[in-house]
Amino acid sequence: MSSLNASFSQNVSIVHPKYFFIVGLSGIPYSSYYYIFLFMIYFITVIGNSIVLLIIAFERSLHSPKYIGVFNLALADIGETNALIPNMMNNFLFDSQYISFNACLANMFFVFLFSSMQSVTLVVLAYDRFIAICLPLRYHALVNNTSMVLVFSAVWAFNFSIVALMVSLITRLSFCESNVIQSYFCDHGPVFRLACNDNSINKIIAFLVSALYLVAPLIIIFLSYMGIFLALIKITTWQGRLKALKTCFSHLFLVGIYFLPICCSYIAALLVSLTPNARVISTSLAYAVPPMLNPIIYVLKTAEIKDIIQKVLKNKSAPIRDNIFK
């Protein structure tokens, strides 16, 4: 009976604020121009990734394991951008910096879900390149459309579960002192640090999520490319090595663009005492810029997509020329 009373009193003591206040950039003149710049990034991101999605969906020649991965990456890019930037525009351009407790948890969930999908998709694409170069004779047996769909279904389900657990643990925290989030969205770290009861479980899961979606992917991708470079050494001609390596260029660009800004933000936060404004700018750019650049890289660096776009443009320009010379 006493344990029941203790449990009841613990539940009663948990306080959830009706609203959180998201600080964003503070004390910076003309900060609205920065948010407009982010909106331009948002516009380019949605248009670019939508084009990639449509090309892959409607072009049968791209219905291959590699492009199932690219499709998932573009989908995650659009999802993360939509979870972040429209919310920021609403909060800071229209002076609506209050967000309800449940809406805050929803925002946190979707940002981290799509961000985790970006990270794991890059790992799956590294696996695709590893098998294609190191085990070319077994590629179609190990990597095919069915196996890729199953892999991404499992990845979506796993990431959904991990992020849902991380967000649900916020509900056990009591916010009895401050409801001011020192970030530009409902970021997990700044939110759980506001708690006035024990948040050790939240610290542990924050560490595990960082290890799972930042450290582990980098290690796996590094090891896969070590295997790829060892396989390239065995190729006798430089032409053969370069031809094989060219198939990895677009993926390497994507890995660098995604992980470098995030790693730099983490390292800067550890080595230097960043001001809240500096943290907001660095992390918002690290989240916003890679989804914008990903479709540009795939269009410029992938021969198949580039050829399809060129064919479409030629087909459209041909009737115009015909009409001119009639």
N, C-alpha and C positions, 0 to 999 in steps of 0.2 A: 504493500500500500504506500509505503514511504517512497519507494522508487517511482511509483506512478505519479505521486505528487511532485517529486523532483522533476520528472519529465514534463509534467504539465506546466510547472513554473518556468522551466527553460523555454518552452514553446511560447508562453505568454510574454517572456522578456524579449523575444525577437521583434525588432521594429523595422519595418520597411517604409521608406519615405514614399509619399505619393508621387513625387517628382524628383528627378535629378537635374542639376544645373550643369551644362557642359560649357566649359570656359572657352576653349578654342584659343585663338590669338587674342591677346589682351594688351592694351597700351601701345599698339602699333598703329600709327596713322595710315590711312588708306589701305587697311587690311582687306577691305572689300574687293580690291583689285586682285588680291591673291586668290580669293574664292572664285572670282570670275575666270581667272587663269585655270583653276582646277575644273571649272565647268567646261571650258574649251577642251581640256584633256578628256573629260567625260564624254563629250560629244564625239570626238575623234575615236575614242575607245569603242563606244557602242556601234558606230558606223563601221569601223574597220573589222571588229570581231563578228558583226552580223554578216558582212560580206563573206568572210572566211567560212562561217557556218553554212551560208546558203550555197557557196561553191562546193563544199564537201558534201552537203546533203543532196544536191541535184546532179553532180558530176559522178557518174558511175565508176569512172576510172580511178577515182579517189576513195572508193569504198574498200579501203585496205587497213590493216592493223595500225600502221603509222598514223593514218589520218583519222582513225577513231580516237587516238590520243590527242591529236591536234584539235579535233572537234570538242573534246572534253576540256581542253585548256582554254579554248575560246569561250566556251560556256561558263567556265569558272571566272574568267576575266570579266565577262559581262555581269555576272552575279555579284562579284565583289565590288565592282565599280558602282552598280546600282544600290548596293547596301551602304556605301560610304558617301558618295558625292552629293546625290540629291538631298540626303539628310543634312549634310553640311550647308548646302545652299539654303535650305529652309531655316536652319538654326541661326546662321550668322548673317545672312543678307537680309533676312526678314525679322531679325531680333526675336527669334522664337527658340531660345536656348534651353528651355525647360522640356524635359522628356519624361513621360510616365515610367514608373518602375518596370512594368511589363513590356512596354515598347523598348526600353533600354536593353532588357534581356534579349528580346527578339533581334535588335540591331547587333548586339554582341554575337549572337548565334550565327547569323547569316554572314557577317564579316569573316569570322573565324572558319566557318564551314567552307566558304569559297576560297579563302586563302590557303587552307590546308589542301584543298583539291588541286590548286595550282602547284604546290610543292610536290605532292605525290605523283601528279601527272608527269612532271619532269623526270621523276624517278622511273616511271613506266616507260617513257620515251627513251631513257638511257638504256634500259633493259632491251628495248627493241633494237637499238643501234648495236648493242653488245652482241646479241644473237646474230644479227645480220652480218657482222664483220668477223666475229670469232667462230661462229658455227653456221656458215652460210648454207651448207648442205642440209642442215636440220631446221632451217629457219621456218619453212612452211609447216613443219610438223609441230614446232614449239610455239610459233607465233602466227595465229590466224584470226580471222574476224570473230569467230565464236569465243576463243580463249580471251581475246582482248575485251569483248563485251562482258564476259564473266569477271575478268579482273577489275574492270571499272565499276561494275555493279557491287562487287565486294568492297572496293575502295570507298565508294559513296556511302555504303551502309556502315562501314567501320568509322569513317570520319564523322558521319552523322552521330553515331553513338558516343564517340569521344568528346565532341564539341557539346553535345546535349548534356553529358555528365558534367563537363566543366561549367556550363552556364547554370545548370540546376543547383550546383553547390553554392552559388551566390545566394540562393533563397534561404540558406541556413544562417546567413550572416545578419547581424543587427546593425543598422545604421542610425545611431542615436546622437551623433555629434554633427557631422557634416554631410551634405548631399552634393557637394561641388566636385565634379570630375575634372581633373587637370589633364584634359585631352580634347580631341576634336570629334570623338565618337565614344560610345560606351565601351571603352577599352577594358579588358579583363583586369589587368594589373592596377590601374588607377581606381577601379571600382572596388575590388576586394580590399585594397589598402585603406579604404574609408571605414571599414567595419570596426566596431568597438568591442566585439567579442572575438573569440579565438578563430583566426583565419589560416592556421597552419596547414590544413588540408588544401585550401585554395592555393597556397604557396607551392605545395608539393605538385599539384596538378598543373600549375602554371609552368613549373620546371619541366615536368614530363612532356607537356605539349610542345614546349620550345625544343626539347631534345628530339621528340618524335617528328616534328615537322620542319626543323631547321638543321639540327646537327646530323641526325641519322640520314636524311636525304643527301646532304653534302658528302658524307662518308661513302654512301652507296654509289653515288654518281662518280666520285673520285676513283673508287675501286673499279667500276665498270670501264672507265676510260683508261685506267692502267692496263686492264686486260686488252682493250682495243689497241692501244699503242704497242703492246707486246705482239699482238697479232699483225699489226702493220709492219713491224720490223721483219717478219718472216716473208713478206711480199718482196720479191726480188727486184722489181722495177720501181723507180720513183713515180712513174705515171700511174701504176697500179695503186701505190700508196696514196697518192694525191686524190685519185678517183674515189677510193674508199673513204678518205678523210673528208672529202667534200660533202658526203651524205650526213656528216656530223656537225657541220658548221652552224646550221640554223639552230640545232639543239644547244650547242655550246653557247651561242649568243643568248638564247633564252635563259639558260642557267645563270650566266653572268648577270644579265639584266634583272633577274628576279632576286638572286641571293646576295649579290654585292651590296645593293643599297640597304637591305635589311641588316646584313652583317655589320656594315659600317655604322648604322644607327645604334646597334647593340654595343659595339666596341667603343664608340664615342660616349655613350651613356655610362659605360664602365670606367673609362679612363678620364673623362672630363665631366665636370658638373654642368650638364646642359641646363639652360634656362627652360622654363615651360614652353616659351614661344619657339625656341630652337628645336625642341623635341617635337612639337606639333608640325613644324615645317618639314623636318627631316623624315619623320615617319609618314606623314601624309604624302610626300613625294615618293617615298619608297613603296607605298601601297598603290599610288595612282599612276605613276609613269610606266612601270612594266606592262600592265594590261594594254596601254596605248601602243607600245612599241612592238608587242608580240605579233600582231597581224601584219605590221609593216615588214618585219623581218621575214615572216613566212612568205609574203608576196615577193620580196626582193631576192631572198636566198633559196627559195624552193622552185626548182625548174618546172615541176608539174603545174603548180598554181600560176606561175608566171606565164606559162604557155597557154593555159586556159583563158586568162585575162586578155592576153594578146589576141587570141582567136576571136573572143567576144568583141573586142574593140575593132578588129578588122572587119568582122561581119556587119557591125553597125556603120562603119565608115564607107563600106562598099556601096550601099544604096545612095548615100549622100553624093559620092563621086559620080554615080550613074546619073543622078538627077541633074547635076551640074553640067555634065557633058551632053545631055540630051538636046 
